[in-house]
Amino acid sequence: MRSAQQILADSAVIAVVGASRDPGKAAHRVPAQMQRYGWRIIPVNPTVDELFGERAYASLAAIPHPVDLVDVFRPARDAVGVVREAVAIGAPAVWLQLGIVSPEARRIAEEAGVDYVEDRCLIIERAAANLMRLG
């Protein structure tokens, strides 16, 4: 299993499940900052058409191209379903944001050979490793 920082270093395309259009929410600020540092952000939110200048999708399965990482901004009770979807689309890694923990989601990811991070923040890990994908 790769470390959180290795997952970020290896990832270029991040699908963000629960991405928010509300700039006051972490589910907007975190993906927006990751985008500023060079990651492609694919929002997964069935209530919007576009976020961060990218088309939004209603589900992971609706994304028409591979993603490197599935980042989750949903309550822990939803994590199991999201991880099952991530496994189904062949995502190599799943990341549950700060405050989100799910032993069942972890088990599903590990059994599928998917790298798994929980209760950590993308932008904190990005900053700690001084990572960026800018060209």
MINUVO-349530 format. One record per residue: residue number from 1; x, y, z of N, C-alpha, C in turn; residue in one letter. Coordinates in pm, whole numbers. Layout:
BEGIN
+-----+--------+--------+--------+--------+--------+--------+--------+--------+--------+------+
| seq |    nxx |    nyy |    nzz |   caxx |   cayy |   cazz |    cxx |    cyy |    czz | type |
+-----+--------+--------+--------+--------+--------+--------+--------+--------+--------+------+
| NUM |      X |      Y |      Z |      X |      Y |      Z |      X |      Y |      Z |    a |
...
+-----+--------+--------+--------+--------+--------+--------+--------+--------+--------+------+
This chain:
BEGIN
+-----+--------+--------+--------+--------+--------+--------+--------+--------+--------+------+
| seq |    nxx |    nyy |    nzz |   caxx |   cayy |   cazz |    cxx |    cyy |    czz | type |
+-----+--------+--------+--------+--------+--------+--------+--------+--------+--------+------+
|   1 |     83 |   -120 |      0 |      0 |      0 |      0 |     87 |    126 |      0 |    m |
|   2 |     51 |    220 |    -85 |    125 |    345 |    -93 |     87 |    438 |     24 |    r |
|   3 |    179 |    523 |     62 |    150 |    624 |    164 |     57 |    730 |    104 |    s |
|   4 |     -3 |    809 |    192 |    -92 |    916 |    147 |    -18 |   1010 |     51 |    a |
|   5 |    102 |   1047 |     87 |    176 |   1141 |      3 |    218 |   1076 |   -130 |    q |
|   6 |    247 |    945 |   -128 |    282 |    876 |   -253 |    160 |    869 |   -345 |    q |
|   7 |     43 |    845 |   -287 |    -80 |    843 |   -367 |    -98 |    978 |   -437 |    i |
|   8 |    -81 |   1087 |   -363 |    -94 |   1220 |   -424 |     11 |   1243 |   -531 |    l |
|   9 |    133 |   1203 |   -505 |    240 |   1223 |   -603 |    212 |   1146 |   -731 |    a |
|  10 |    150 |   1028 |   -719 |    123 |    942 |   -834 |     -6 |    979 |   -909 |    d |
|  11 |    -91 |   1060 |   -847 |   -223 |   1089 |   -904 |   -221 |   1219 |   -983 |    s |
|  12 |   -291 |   1220 |  -1096 |   -307 |   1343 |  -1174 |   -454 |   1384 |  -1180 |    a |
|  13 |   -545 |   1284 |  -1179 |   -688 |   1309 |  -1192 |   -758 |   1262 |  -1064 |    v |
|  14 |   -825 |   1355 |   -997 |   -894 |   1324 |   -872 |  -1043 |   1346 |   -889 |    i |
|  15 |  -1121 |   1240 |   -870 |  -1267 |   1252 |   -868 |  -1307 |   1285 |   -725 |    a |
|  16 |  -1384 |   1393 |   -707 |  -1422 |   1438 |   -573 |  -1572 |   1413 |   -553 |    v |
|  17 |  -1602 |   1309 |   -476 |  -1740 |   1273 |   -448 |  -1792 |   1362 |   -335 |    v |
|  18 |  -1897 |   1438 |   -365 |  -1951 |   1531 |   -267 |  -1893 |   1670 |   -282 |    g |
|  19 |  -1828 |   1696 |   -394 |  -1776 |   1831 |   -420 |  -1890 |   1932 |   -408 |    a |
|  20 |  -1860 |   2046 |   -344 |  -1964 |   2145 |   -317 |  -1943 |   2273 |   -397 |    s |
|  21 |  -2053 |   2336 |   -435 |  -2044 |   2466 |   -503 |  -2030 |   2580 |   -401 |    r |
|  22 |  -2046 |   2550 |   -273 |  -2040 |   2651 |   -167 |  -1894 |   2677 |   -127 |    d |
|  23 |  -1840 |   2795 |   -163 |  -1700 |   2825 |   -132 |  -1667 |   2822 |     17 |    p |
|  24 |  -1769 |   2828 |    101 |  -1746 |   2823 |    245 |  -1722 |   2683 |    299 |    g |
|  25 |  -1743 |   2582 |    217 |  -1729 |   2443 |    263 |  -1595 |   2384 |    221 |    k |
|  26 |  -1543 |   2297 |    307 |  -1417 |   2229 |    274 |  -1430 |   2151 |    144 |    a |
|  27 |  -1550 |   2098 |    115 |  -1572 |   2020 |     -7 |  -1564 |   2107 |   -133 |    a |
|  28 |  -1549 |   2236 |   -117 |  -1521 |   2327 |   -228 |  -1376 |   2377 |   -220 |    h |
|  29 |  -1336 |   2420 |   -101 |  -1203 |   2479 |    -84 |  -1091 |   2379 |   -113 |    r |
|  30 |  -1104 |   2256 |    -65 |   -997 |   2157 |    -82 |   -977 |   2122 |   -229 |    v |
|  31 |  -1081 |   2081 |   -303 |  -1058 |   2051 |   -444 |  -1012 |   2174 |   -524 |    p |
|  32 |  -1063 |   2293 |   -489 |  -1021 |   2414 |   -561 |   -872 |   2438 |   -541 |    a |
|  33 |   -824 |   2416 |   -420 |   -681 |   2435 |   -394 |   -598 |   2328 |   -466 |    q |
|  34 |   -644 |   2204 |   -465 |   -571 |   2099 |   -536 |   -562 |   2132 |   -685 |    m |
|  35 |   -670 |   2187 |   -739 |   -670 |   2226 |   -880 |   -567 |   2338 |   -905 |    q |
|  36 |   -560 |   2433 |   -813 |   -462 |   2542 |   -828 |   -319 |   2489 |   -830 |    r |
|  37 |   -295 |   2377 |   -763 |   -161 |   2317 |   -760 |   -140 |   2215 |   -872 |    y |
|  38 |   -235 |   2207 |   -965 |   -211 |   2130 |  -1086 |   -284 |   1999 |  -1104 |    g |
|  39 |   -362 |   1956 |  -1005 |   -438 |   1833 |  -1022 |   -565 |   1861 |  -1102 |    w |
|  40 |   -605 |   1766 |  -1184 |   -734 |   1777 |  -1252 |   -840 |   1726 |  -1157 |    r |
|  41 |   -939 |   1808 |  -1131 |  -1047 |   1774 |  -1039 |  -1173 |   1744 |  -1119 |    i |
|  42 |  -1230 |   1626 |  -1096 |  -1355 |   1585 |  -1158 |  -1461 |   1583 |  -1048 |    i |
|  43 |  -1553 |   1680 |  -1047 |  -1654 |   1683 |   -942 |  -1762 |   1575 |   -962 |    p |
|  44 |  -1798 |   1510 |   -853 |  -1907 |   1412 |   -855 |  -2014 |   1466 |   -760 |    v |
|  45 |  -2118 |   1521 |   -822 |  -2227 |   1584 |   -748 |  -2348 |   1587 |   -841 |    n |
|  46 |  -2454 |   1513 |   -807 |  -2569 |   1504 |   -898 |  -2653 |   1631 |   -908 |    p |
|  47 |  -2622 |   1734 |   -827 |  -2707 |   1854 |   -826 |  -2647 |   1971 |   -904 |    t |
|  48 |  -2527 |   1952 |   -962 |  -2466 |   2061 |  -1039 |  -2418 |   2008 |  -1175 |    v |
|  49 |  -2409 |   2097 |  -1273 |  -2361 |   2060 |  -1406 |  -2211 |   2080 |  -1419 |    d |
|  50 |  -2159 |   2178 |  -1346 |  -2017 |   2212 |  -1359 |  -1965 |   2271 |  -1229 |    e |
|  51 |  -1842 |   2237 |  -1196 |  -1771 |   2294 |  -1081 |  -1625 |   2303 |  -1118 |    l |
|  52 |  -1556 |   2405 |  -1071 |  -1412 |   2420 |  -1093 |  -1377 |   2421 |  -1243 |    f |
|  53 |  -1472 |   2463 |  -1326 |  -1449 |   2466 |  -1469 |  -1451 |   2329 |  -1535 |    g |
|  54 |  -1496 |   2228 |  -1464 |  -1505 |   2091 |  -1515 |  -1650 |   2044 |  -1511 |    e |
|  55 |  -1686 |   1960 |  -1605 |  -1818 |   1898 |  -1602 |  -1832 |   1816 |  -1475 |    r |
|  56 |  -1947 |   1825 |  -1410 |  -1975 |   1744 |  -1292 |  -2054 |   1621 |  -1334 |    a |
|  57 |  -2033 |   1513 |  -1263 |  -2100 |   1386 |  -1292 |  -2185 |   1344 |  -1172 |    y |
|  58 |  -2293 |   1272 |  -1202 |  -2384 |   1229 |  -1096 |  -2327 |   1114 |  -1014 |    a |
|  59 |  -2234 |   1038 |  -1072 |  -2176 |    923 |  -1003 |  -2038 |    896 |  -1059 |    s |
|  60 |  -1961 |    816 |   -988 |  -1829 |    776 |  -1038 |  -1843 |    698 |  -1169 |    l |
|  61 |  -1945 |    613 |  -1177 |  -1965 |    531 |  -1297 |  -1990 |    615 |  -1421 |    a |
|  62 |  -2040 |    738 |  -1405 |  -2072 |    824 |  -1519 |  -1948 |    893 |  -1579 |    a |
|  63 |  -1836 |    891 |  -1505 |  -1714 |    956 |  -1555 |  -1660 |    873 |  -1671 |    i |
|  64 |  -1641 |    935 |  -1790 |  -1606 |    857 |  -1909 |  -1458 |    827 |  -1927 |    p |
|  65 |  -1376 |    854 |  -1826 |  -1232 |    827 |  -1837 |  -1180 |    783 |  -1701 |    h |
|  66 |  -1061 |    723 |  -1698 |  -1006 |    676 |  -1571 |   -974 |    792 |  -1475 |    p |
|  67 |   -981 |    761 |  -1347 |   -937 |    855 |  -1245 |   -829 |    786 |  -1161 |    v |
|  68 |   -738 |    866 |  -1106 |   -628 |    811 |  -1028 |   -661 |    799 |   -880 |    d |
|  69 |   -755 |    883 |   -835 |   -788 |    889 |   -694 |   -933 |    932 |   -679 |    l |
|  70 |  -1005 |    867 |   -588 |  -1141 |    907 |   -553 |  -1133 |    969 |   -413 |    v |
|  71 |  -1162 |   1099 |   -405 |  -1162 |   1173 |   -279 |  -1306 |   1187 |   -231 |    d |
|  72 |  -1330 |   1155 |   -104 |  -1468 |   1146 |    -54 |  -1498 |   1253 |     50 |    v |
|  73 |  -1597 |   1338 |     18 |  -1654 |   1438 |    109 |  -1798 |   1400 |    135 |    f |
|  74 |  -1821 |   1283 |    189 |  -1956 |   1237 |    223 |  -1949 |   1180 |    364 |    r |
|  75 |  -2063 |   1172 |    432 |  -2062 |   1114 |    567 |  -2009 |    970 |    565 |    p |
|  76 |  -1952 |    927 |    678 |  -1894 |    793 |    688 |  -1993 |    684 |    644 |    a |
|  77 |  -2122 |    703 |    673 |  -2220 |    601 |    637 |  -2231 |    583 |    485 |    r |
|  78 |  -2191 |    685 |    408 |  -2194 |    675 |    262 |  -2064 |    620 |    203 |    d |
|  79 |  -1961 |    611 |    286 |  -1828 |    573 |    236 |  -1827 |    432 |    177 |    a |
|  80 |  -1900 |    340 |    236 |  -1900 |    201 |    186 |  -1949 |    197 |     41 |    v |
|  81 |  -2058 |    265 |     12 |  -2110 |    269 |   -124 |  -2014 |    336 |   -221 |    g |
|  82 |  -1950 |    443 |   -176 |  -1855 |    514 |   -262 |  -1735 |    426 |   -291 |    v |
|  83 |  -1685 |    357 |   -190 |  -1569 |    270 |   -212 |  -1607 |    155 |   -306 |    v |
|  84 |  -1727 |    100 |   -291 |  -1771 |     -4 |   -386 |  -1772 |     50 |   -529 |    r |
|  85 |  -1822 |    172 |   -547 |  -1822 |    236 |   -680 |  -1680 |    257 |   -731 |    e |
|  86 |  -1592 |    302 |   -643 |  -1452 |    327 |   -681 |  -1386 |    197 |   -728 |    a |
|  87 |  -1412 |     89 |   -655 |  -1358 |    -42 |   -695 |  -1414 |    -82 |   -831 |    v |
|  88 |  -1544 |    -60 |   -849 |  -1611 |    -99 |   -974 |  -1555 |    -26 |  -1096 |    a |
|  89 |  -1512 |    100 |  -1079 |  -1458 |    174 |  -1193 |  -1306 |    154 |  -1208 |    i |
|  90 |  -1246 |     78 |  -1119 |  -1104 |     51 |  -1129 |  -1014 |    160 |  -1075 |    g |
|  91 |  -1065 |    245 |   -986 |   -981 |    349 |   -927 |   -873 |    283 |   -841 |    a |
|  92 |   -747 |    325 |   -854 |   -641 |    262 |   -777 |   -632 |    308 |   -632 |    p |
|  93 |   -701 |    418 |   -597 |   -691 |    471 |   -461 |   -819 |    545 |   -422 |    a |
|  94 |   -850 |    538 |   -291 |   -964 |    608 |   -232 |   -913 |    684 |   -111 |    v |
|  95 |   -966 |    805 |    -94 |   -923 |    892 |     15 |  -1047 |    948 |     83 |    w |
|  96 |  -1066 |    917 |    212 |  -1174 |    976 |    291 |  -1118 |   1096 |    365 |    l |
|  97 |  -1181 |   1211 |    348 |  -1131 |   1335 |    403 |  -1132 |   1335 |    557 |    q |
|  98 |  -1071 |   1438 |    612 |  -1057 |   1456 |    756 |  -1191 |   1436 |    826 |    l |
|  99 |  -1192 |   1354 |    929 |  -1314 |   1329 |   1007 |  -1400 |   1215 |    954 |    g |
| 100 |  -1360 |   1155 |    843 |  -1440 |   1046 |    786 |  -1363 |    915 |    803 |    i |
| 101 |  -1424 |    821 |    876 |  -1363 |    691 |    905 |  -1468 |    583 |    884 |    v |
| 102 |  -1427 |    474 |    816 |  -1519 |    363 |    794 |  -1442 |    232 |    786 |    s |
| 103 |  -1446 |    152 |    893 |  -1377 |     23 |    890 |  -1428 |    -67 |    776 |    p |
| 104 |  -1557 |    -62 |    746 |  -1612 |   -144 |    638 |  -1561 |    -98 |    502 |    e |
| 105 |  -1554 |     33 |    481 |  -1500 |     86 |    355 |  -1353 |     46 |    341 |    a |
| 106 |  -1278 |     54 |    450 |  -1137 |     12 |    448 |  -1126 |   -135 |    407 |    r |
| 107 |  -1208 |   -220 |    466 |  -1203 |   -363 |    436 |  -1229 |   -388 |    287 |    r |
| 108 |  -1331 |   -321 |    233 |  -1365 |   -338 |     90 |  -1249 |   -295 |      2 |    i |
| 109 |  -1190 |   -181 |     33 |  -1077 |   -131 |    -46 |   -959 |   -228 |    -37 |    a |
| 110 |   -925 |   -270 |     84 |   -810 |   -360 |    100 |   -831 |   -492 |     30 |    e |
| 111 |   -952 |   -548 |     39 |   -980 |   -675 |    -29 |   -970 |   -662 |   -180 |    e |
| 112 |   -996 |   -541 |   -232 |   -989 |   -518 |   -376 |   -850 |   -473 |   -421 |    a |
| 113 |   -757 |   -456 |   -326 |   -623 |   -411 |   -360 |   -615 |   -263 |   -392 |    g |
| 114 |   -710 |   -186 |   -341 |   -714 |    -42 |   -366 |   -647 |     30 |   -248 |    v |
| 115 |   -555 |    121 |   -279 |   -493 |    201 |   -174 |   -601 |    283 |   -104 |    d |
| 116 |   -588 |    298 |     28 |   -695 |    358 |    107 |   -637 |    451 |    213 |    y |
| 117 |   -691 |    571 |    220 |   -655 |    669 |    321 |   -784 |    718 |    383 |    v |
| 118 |   -785 |    736 |    516 |   -904 |    794 |    579 |   -862 |    894 |    686 |    e |
| 119 |   -955 |    985 |    716 |   -936 |   1083 |    821 |   -812 |   1170 |    798 |    d |
| 120 |   -784 |   1202 |    670 |   -673 |   1291 |    637 |   -718 |   1387 |    528 |    r |
| 121 |   -653 |   1502 |    524 |   -692 |   1606 |    429 |   -591 |   1616 |    315 |    c |
| 122 |   -644 |   1619 |    193 |   -558 |   1631 |     74 |   -465 |   1751 |     83 |    l |
| 123 |   -518 |   1868 |    118 |   -434 |   1988 |    113 |   -329 |   1988 |    223 |    i |
| 124 |   -357 |   1928 |    337 |   -257 |   1917 |    445 |   -144 |   1826 |    399 |    i |
| 125 |   -179 |   1711 |    342 |    -78 |   1616 |    294 |      1 |   1675 |    177 |    e |
| 126 |    -68 |   1747 |     89 |      0 |   1810 |    -25 |    104 |   1909 |     26 |    r |
| 127 |     64 |   1992 |    122 |    154 |   2094 |    176 |    271 |   2030 |    252 |    a |
| 128 |    242 |   1926 |    330 |    347 |   1861 |    408 |    456 |   1803 |    318 |    a |
| 129 |    417 |   1753 |    201 |    513 |   1694 |    109 |    562 |   1795 |      4 |    a |
| 130 |    507 |   1917 |     10 |    541 |   2022 |    -87 |    520 |   1972 |   -232 |    n |
| 131 |    406 |   1906 |   -253 |    376 |   1851 |   -386 |    302 |   1951 |   -472 |    l |
| 132 |    328 |   1946 |   -601 |    250 |   2021 |   -699 |    265 |   1952 |   -834 |    m |
| 133 |    167 |   1972 |   -919 |    169 |   1910 |  -1051 |    179 |   2016 |  -1161 |    r |
| 134 |    219 |   2137 |  -1122 |    226 |   2245 |  -1221 |    340 |   2220 |  -1317 |    l |
| 135 |    313 |   2247 |  -1444 |    397 |   2211 |  -1551 |    528 |   2272 |  -1569 |    g |
+-----+--------+--------+--------+--------+--------+--------+--------+--------+--------+------+
